[in-house]
Amino acid sequence: MKIDKKSWQEGYEEGLRKQESQPENTEVVSWYAGFLEGRAEAEMKIKTHKKQLRRKKS
C-alpha cells in the first residue's frame, strides 16, 4: 500500500491538535495513519509533561 504524503501530513497535524476533521480531498487510509501517529505523539508529550511536573513537586 502506498501512503499519500500530503494526506498523511494533514492527518498528523490534526492528530497533534486532537481534532478529527478529515478534509474532503484526502486519501482516507493515509489521513488516518497520520492522524493516529499525531495523536499518539500528542499523548506522549502530555505524559512526559506530567512526569516532569511531578518531579518538580518532589
DRENSEGU-254395 format. One record per residue (C-alpha): residue in one letter; chain; z, y, x. Coordinates in pm, 1 decimal. Example, Ala and Ser with C-alpha at 12.3 -4.5 7.8 and 13.67 -1.06 7.14 Angstrom:
BEGIN
+---------+--------+----------+----------+----------+
| residuo | cadena |        w |        v |        u |
+---------+--------+----------+----------+----------+
|       A |      A |    780.0 |   -450.0 |   1230.0 |
|       S |      A |    714.0 |   -106.0 |   1367.0 |
+---------+--------+----------+----------+----------+
This chain:
BEGIN
+---------+--------+----------+----------+----------+
| residuo | cadena |        w |        v |        u |
+---------+--------+----------+----------+----------+
|       M |      A |      0.0 |      0.0 |      0.0 |
|       K |      A |    -88.0 |    344.9 |    126.7 |
|       I |      A |    157.6 |    632.5 |     84.8 |
|       D |      A |     21.0 |    970.4 |    -20.0 |
|       K |      A |    193.8 |   1206.5 |    225.6 |
|       K |      A |    176.3 |   1514.8 |      3.5 |
|       S |      A |    325.2 |   1333.4 |   -295.6 |
|       W |      A |    592.8 |   1175.5 |    -75.1 |
|       Q |      A |    689.5 |   1515.2 |     70.6 |
|       E |      A |    716.1 |   1671.9 |   -275.2 |
|       G |      A |    936.9 |   1385.0 |   -390.9 |
|       Y |      A |   1150.0 |   1405.7 |    -77.4 |
|       E |      A |   1216.7 |   1775.7 |   -128.5 |
|       E |      A |   1309.2 |   1717.7 |   -493.5 |
|       G |      A |   1543.1 |   1439.1 |   -383.4 |
|       L |      A |   1720.2 |   1669.9 |   -139.1 |
|       R |      A |   1775.2 |   1913.1 |   -425.0 |
|       K |      A |   1873.8 |   1622.7 |   -654.0 |
|       Q |      A |   1623.6 |   1730.3 |   -916.5 |
|       E |      A |   1392.1 |   1476.9 |  -1071.5 |
|       S |      A |   1091.6 |   1674.9 |  -1189.2 |
|       Q |      A |    775.1 |   1498.0 |  -1082.0 |
|       P |      A |    467.1 |   1723.1 |  -1080.5 |
|       E |      A |    164.2 |   1600.1 |  -1274.2 |
|       N |      A |    -83.8 |   1571.8 |   -985.6 |
|       T |      A |    116.3 |   1338.8 |   -761.8 |
|       E |      A |     84.6 |    972.6 |   -679.9 |
|       V |      A |    382.1 |    817.9 |   -862.9 |
|       V |      A |    491.8 |    548.3 |   -616.2 |
|       S |      A |    467.5 |    783.5 |   -318.0 |
|       W |      A |    657.1 |   1055.9 |   -502.4 |
|       Y |      A |    941.7 |    822.2 |   -598.8 |
|       A |      A |    959.8 |    676.5 |   -247.7 |
|       G |      A |   1005.6 |   1027.9 |   -109.3 |
|       F |      A |   1245.9 |   1119.1 |   -387.5 |
|       L |      A |   1470.5 |    821.2 |   -315.4 |
|       E |      A |   1476.2 |    893.7 |     57.2 |
|       G |      A |   1554.2 |   1260.0 |     -3.0 |
|       R |      A |   1829.8 |   1170.8 |   -247.9 |
|       A |      A |   1982.5 |    923.0 |     -1.2 |
|       E |      A |   1981.4 |   1185.3 |    273.9 |
|       A |      A |   2143.6 |   1441.9 |     44.1 |
|       E |      A |   2418.9 |   1191.6 |    -44.6 |
|       M |      A |   2474.9 |   1113.4 |    323.6 |
|       K |      A |   2514.3 |   1483.2 |    402.5 |
|       I |      A |   2775.0 |   1517.1 |    126.3 |
|       K |      A |   2972.6 |   1216.8 |    253.8 |
|       T |      A |   2960.9 |   1346.7 |    611.4 |
|       H |      A |   3077.4 |   1690.0 |    498.7 |
|       K |      A |   3369.7 |   1540.5 |    302.6 |
|       K |      A |   3478.6 |   1337.4 |    606.2 |
|       Q |      A |   3472.9 |   1648.8 |    822.5 |
|       L |      A |   3685.8 |   1837.1 |    568.4 |
|       R |      A |   3942.2 |   1555.4 |    563.5 |
|       R |      A |   3963.8 |   1560.6 |    943.1 |
|       K |      A |   4026.3 |   1935.0 |    945.1 |
|       K |      A |   4312.2 |   1898.2 |    695.5 |
|       S |      A |   4483.0 |   1629.1 |    905.7 |
+---------+--------+----------+----------+----------+
